[in-house]
Amino acid sequence: MRWILALLLIAAVTPVVLADDAAEEKPKTEEAKLETLEDLLKRIEQAHKEHKDFKGGFEQTKYLPEFDDKIESSGKFVFKKPDHVRWEYEKPHKSILVVTGDTGKKWSESTGRTENFKLGDDRGLDAVVKQLFTWFKGEFTKLKDDYDVEIASRKPVTLKMTPKNKTVKQFIASIEVKFTEGEDQIDSVKIIEPAAEGDDPAYTLYKFKDTKLDSDVKDSEFEIKK
């Protein structure tokens, strides 16, 4: 479950300068036309598709409402298009998951063993990793295939996604993806779990930091040398 939750994740801005006279002529009651969801997704997708790789760190907060407790962990990640991912926990316990295409490896400090696996053997992990690839590759228009997507906030841009699949709904109530101010990076991903009416939901929040774009990531970074 830890890995499944872990694997769930620059718009062109043209400055507009208006003369004072033009501003006075424009009716104050006129509202700017809001960007549609489809246009927003296409714009962000266009900004992301130019990047070949990126790497950085993350901070994870797991909220458990039954104990009113938060569990903190942190680590680093590396992504290289089209289908290479390294997700590594450093604190409080070390573990590594690497996916290259349809196969992967995982290592845990507790066992000291490196295990090979095929995504096809775990339908849940396979679905989540493919979702991760969709986010990291910036294919945001594809989100509408599996989720009902809405704009939760425009500044900063935040998307709220509700899964359509009944099986996925048993584990995920919604996902909130917040972008950085420049909209060329994902700032955070919040995965909210189902809860009974009136109860606080459990959630997992991933906050990304120190992200570097197009840093010429090598294939060797997707190896586990343990």
C-alpha positions, -999 to +999 in steps of 0.1 A: +000+000+000+029+023+008+042+020-027+008+023-043+001+056-026+036+068-033+033+063-070+001+081-075+021+127-102+060+263-180+029+278-194+037+306-218+028+339-201+026+370-223+028+403-205-001+425-213+004+463-209-026+485-211-025+523-215-043+542-188-068+555-214-077+520-225-082+509-190-106+537-184-126+529-215-130+492-205-162+488-184-153+479-148-181+454-147-167+433-176-153+400-163-123+383-179-133+352-198-123+322-176-102+295-192-120+262-197-108+230-182-099+216-216-079+246-225-061+246-192-052+210-195-039+215-230-018+245-219-002+227-190+004+196-211+022+218-238+044+232-211+054+198-197+059+178-228+092+196-237+110+182-206+129+150-210+137+142-173+135+156-139+146+148-104+141+162-069+131+155-033+097+149-017+082+151+018+053+127+026+027+132+052+003+104+060-027+115+082-044+088+102-077+103+116-084+074+139-053+082+159-053+119+150-017+114+140+006+123+111+035+101+099+063+120+082+087+105+057+110+119+030+131+109+001+140+116-035+127+107-070+140+106-105+120+104-137+131+099-173+108+098-203+092+077-214+090+051-186+118+052-161+111+060-124+131+058-092+112+064-060+134+063-029+125+067+008+154+079+030+137+087+063+126+072+086+132+039+069+151+033+037+135+016+007+138+019-031+115+012-060+126+014-096+105+009-127+118+006-163+090-001-187+070-031-176+095-044-151+108-032-118+129-038-087+124-030-051+147-030-021+139-026+016+163-019+044+143-042+067+149-073+044+181-063+028+169-080-004+164-067-039+133-083-056+124-083-093+088-079-104+066-074-134+039-048-134+015-071-151+016-094-121+002-067-098-028-050-115-031-024-087+006-014-089+005-015-127-025+009-128-008+033-104+025+033-121+008+041-154-010+070-137+024+082-124+038+081-160+008+101-172+015+128-146+053+129-151+050+130-189+025+158-186-003+140-205-029+158-185-057+156-211-057+118-206-067+123-170-103+127-181-103+090-193-102+077-158-112+107-136-138+134-134-116+164-134-124+199-121-105+231-114-103+234-076-082+266-078-068+288-105-041+305-085-022+284-079-037+260-105-051+230-086-069+201-101-093+178-082-098+144-097-124+119-087-119+083-099-146+068-122-136+032-116-155+015-088-126-005-076-103+025-074-130+044-055-127+018-027-092+032-020-092+067-033-120+093-029-101+120-048-067+133-058-057+170-057-027+181-079-013+215-072+011+231-097+039+256-090+034+293-098+050+288-132+029+257-139+058+238-153+061+216-122+039+197-098+041+213-064+021+187-044-002+157-048-028+149-021-045+115-022-077+115-001-091+082+010-129+073+014-145+081+047-179+077+063-201+108+062-191+132+090-157+115+095-123+131+087-107+113+058-072+098+059-049+113+033-014+111+020+003+144+009+034+145-012+052+179-013+079+181-040+110+203-036+143+211-053+131+198-086+156+200-115+145+198-151+164+183-179+196+175-159+207+147-183+196+118-161+216+086-168+201+051-171+224+041-142+202+060-118+176+034-124+197+006-109+196-007-073+232-013-062+226-031-029 
